[in-house]
Amino acid sequence: MASEGTPTLRLDGPLATVTLRRPSQRNSLTDDDLHQLLAHCAQVDADPQVRVLLLTADTAGLEQPVFSAGYHMGSLSGSGGGPGLFERVPDAFEALRPITICALNGSVHGGATDLVLACDLRIALAGSQWRMPAAALGLHYYPSGLRRYVARLGVDGAKRAFLTAQTFTVEQLAALGLFDAVVGADRFDVVRDELVQRVVALAPLAAQATKRSLNEIAAGLFDVARLREREALTHASEDLAEGLAAALAKRAPHFKGR
């Protein structure tokens, strides 16, 4: 098995890939992992070249792939940074400037489910499972995580997840609209790469502004004047002129993000 440790960040032009890297521990997240994820988010957000961030996990050596078993139990019990530290990570992912895609290549449990929800787009490996055991452990979940659950699954779906602590299949959650695709292992990488390339090809100024506006609308925090400002910004952008010219010429556009 390859060496394990904190999540890695790989930069490849417009694509940043963050990989969870503790398969022997079912990719449970330690405080060191959380601090590293926050550092990766800051680095990616500061790099204007990055248009898409892909979140995935190393599942090597696992008979049943596990994307993440959630927050390390020792940290949750009080010996580490605690839920306050954990909450900062999905909040940071949700707030990222680039479009985020979660390639959920295994089952996911506990707080790690919120990392998945914090991403803009998601694909899942067929047969993977999802469980939120907070109430079964005696825990009231943190506010932003509850908000994301309600926003993504609806209040009834969020109640089923939290108030039964039952295990769901990704196929069941796909029926609620959570995943863009649920794919078998033989085609997972192909579908993942196709989704990444589709998003990379978007005009970054418009895509990133639209992401911010949609997140604000979903949170009930939007301001019409601010949305109008973003609309006007894209109308006056070089990207729009290029997009229209490319459409008329029936060629691929070459966006610059301005």
Secondary structure by P-SEA (a helix, b strand, c coil): ccccccbbbbbcccbbbbbbccccccccccaaaaaaaaaaaaaaaacccccbbbbbbbccccccccccccccccccccccccaaaaaaaaaaaaacccbbbbcccbbbccaaaaaaaacccccccccbbbbbccccccccccaaaaaaaaaaccaaaaaaaccccccccaaaaaaacccccccccccaaaaaaaaaaaaaacaaaaaaaaaaaaaaaaaccccaaaaaaaaaaaaacaaaaaaaaaaaaccccccccc
